[in-house]
Amino acid sequence: MKKLASLLLLAALPVCGMAQSVDTIRTFTSKQLRRLKPGTREYLVFRQRTERPQYNTSAVWVRDIAIDEKNQQIAVRQLWYAGDTLSNRQIYSLNNLRNFQPLYHRAQTRRSGLDAFNFLPDRVVGADSVVDNKQAGFSMPHTSPTFNWELDLETLELLDYAPNKQFVINFYHPGSKTPPQWYVYRVVGKEKIPIQGGGQEECWLLKINYSEQNYGQFWVSVKTREVLKMEELFNGVMRYKVKLSTPAIPLSPRKPLI
């Protein structure tokens, strides 16, 4: 028993003597939500196979945040412009302004059609009132509040960063067969990255390990809390996201995207 107690004590000690604070995210406060600024952000997204780098794709993601004080909602509209017209994507998400809990999510591509979901207190279900919804009969139960993983960039803006801190977040990708799960995001340091005009921006380095081989790392601005850069390795594919300092594409396309 003494040996077991000693092992448990050693396991509980912080690595290298540095205490690690763990924050389990179940909701967000009004103070945290004020960090989410309305307006449009655009990201260049580049994918490349690690073993065959000549195979790559790129896209521009337009993400617009609108705050509706009257209805106490946050609306996030996304347009994904891809090289393949079948992969162009339109996304519309509604969240509760009081706590950022998701309420509704709709996504559409020419290839896969229309998917729409309502987030209920105990499950995520297909929105049966939406015409042509392919997921009308969908249902995924959950036992605790979950956040919309399609809004990870916006969610990460709300966190209270500090050295060596860990965030445990219950994320779910709407429509996925994988149930909502708790994921650990770790602050692993700080780094300055170059920005337009020759300057540098100090960023928190936030990392998630999906498995032993797969990971994602985010550069989150200390000043604005925006995600300026992301690097991800998943099943042999590298993906990079870089926030554009100058918007390149209008939010409203001249012709329908889908």
N, C-alpha and C positions, 0 to 999 in steps of 0.2 A: 504493500500500500504506500509506504514511504517513497519507493522508487517511482510508482505511478504518479504520486502527488508532485514529485520533483519534475517529472517529464511534463506534466500539465502546466506547472509554473513556468518552465522554460519556454513552452509553446506560447504562453500568454505574454511573455516579455516582448517589448517593441524591438524590431530589428535595428541593430547598430545603435541602440540606445535612444532612438528617436520615437517619441510617442506618436501614435497614429489615431486621429479622431475619426470616428465612423458616424456618418449622418444618413439615417434611413429616411428616404424621401417618400412621404405619404401624401403631402399636400404642400402648397406654397402660400406664403403670407402676402398681404397687400404690399408690403415693403419690397419683397422679392419681385413681385409682378410688375412693379413700377420700372424695373430694369428693362422690360420688354418694350422697346420703342416702336411705334407704328411707322410704316414705310416699307420701301422695297429694297431687297438685297438680291444680288445676283452672284452665282457661283459657277466657275468653270469646273467641270467634272471630267476627269480623265481616267480611263481604265486600260490596264495593260497586263497581258499574261507574263508571268515571271520567266517561264521557260521559252516562250516564243514572243519576244517583245514586239515583233513586227505586227502582231495581232493586237490592235488597240482601238478604242472608241472614245469619242468625246461628246460632251453635251453642255448646254448652259441651263442652269436651273434658276428660274425667277421665283422668289419667295416674297409675298407681300403680306404684311401684318396690319389688320384693321381692328381697332378697339371700339366696341359698341357699348357705351356707358348705359344707355337706356335699357337694353336687354341683358346687360351684365355678361357679355360674351366677347370672346376674342376669335376673330376669323382669320385664318391663314390660307391664302390662295397660292398655289404653286403651278407654274408652267415649266415643263421640261422640254426643251428643244433638242432633239437628238438628230443624228445624221440619218437614221432610218425613220421614215415617216410613220411606220407602224409602231415605233417606240415613243413617239411624242406622247406626253402625259399631262393630263389636267387633274389637279387635286384641290379639294376644298375641305377644310377642317374647321369645326367649331369647338371651342373650349370655354369652360366656365371662367369668367373674369375673377371670381372670388378665390379660386384655388388651382386653376389651370387643368382641372379634370376634363377629359375629352367628353364631348356630347354627341358629335356627329362627324362622319368622315366619308368622303366620296372621291373615288379615283376612276379615271377613264383613259384607255388607250384604244387605238384602232385595232390592235392585235388581240387584246383580251377583253374588250368591251367595258361595261360599266359595273363597278362594285360600290355599294353604299351600305353604311353600317350606323346603327345607333348604339351608343355606350350607355348601358343601364347599370344600376347599382350592383347587380350580381352577375351580369353577363354582357357580352357584346353580341348583338343580333343584326341580321340583315334588315335593312329598311324596306319593309314590304310595300310602303306607299310610293316608292320611287319607281317610275316606269322603266322597264327594261333592265332592272337590277338583277344581275346574274346571281347575286348572293342573297336573294330575298328570304330563303329558308335557312340561312346560316345561323348558328348559335354557338358561342364559346363562353362557358361559365368561368367565373373567377371568384376568388375568396377575399381579395383585398383590392382597393382602388389601383387601377393601372393607368399608365400614361401612354400616349400615342407615340410609337417609335418612329412614325413618319415625321414627327416634329422634334426629333432629337436635337437639332441645332438650336431651336428656340428654347427647348427645355434646359439645355446646358447653360444658356445665358442667365438663368435664374438662380444658379447654385451659389452658395457662400464659400468661396475658395479660400484655402489656407494651405501652408506647406504640409505635405504628408497626409492630407485629408483623404478619406474614402467616402464615396457616395454610393449607397445601395438603392437602386431605382427599379421599380416594377414596370417593365416596358412590354408592350404588345404591338405587333404589326397587324393592323386590321385585316382580317380574312385568313391569317396564317393558321395552319393546323397545329403549330406549336403554341401551347397555352402561354398566358402571361407568366413571365419569370422575373426573378430578382437578379439584376446584373450589377457588378461592382465596377465602378469607375474610380481610379486612383490618381491623385495629384502626385506626379513623379518629379516635379521640378518646375523651373522657369527657364524661358529662352527668349532671346530677342531675335526677331525675324525682320528682313528688309521690307520696306513699304515704299509706295510711290513717292518720288521726290528726294530719294536718297537717305531718308531717315530710317529709324528702326522702331519697332513696337514690341514692348515687353509682353510676353504671354505666359499664362499658366499652361503647363503640359499635363494633359488629362489622358489617361490610358485605360482601355478596357481589353482584357484578354478573353476572347471568345473560346479559345482552347489553347493547347500547348503551341500550336503552329499559327493560329489566327489571332489577329489583334487589330485594334483601332486606336489611333492617337490623334488628339485634337489640340490645336494651338488656340487658346482662348484669351482674348485681349484683357489684360489687367485693367485697362482704362475703360473700355466700353462693354466688356463681357461678351462681345460677339465672337463667334468662331471664325477665325481668319483663315485657318488651314486645317485639313484633315488628311491623314495617311492611313490606309487600311490594307491589310493583307487577309484575304479570305479564299481558301481553297485554290491557291495558286494564282490568284488575280490581285494585282495591286490597284487600288483606287485612290485617287487624290481629289480633294475638293479645295479650291482656292477662291476666297471672296474677291470679287472684282471691285477695285476702288472706283471705277467709273462705270455706271450702268450702261450696258450695251444694247439691251433689247427692251422695247416698251412692254408694259404689263398687259395691255390689251392688244392682241395680234390683229393685223389688218384683215386677215381672213381666219376662219375657224381652224384651230390647231388639230382637231380630231376629224 
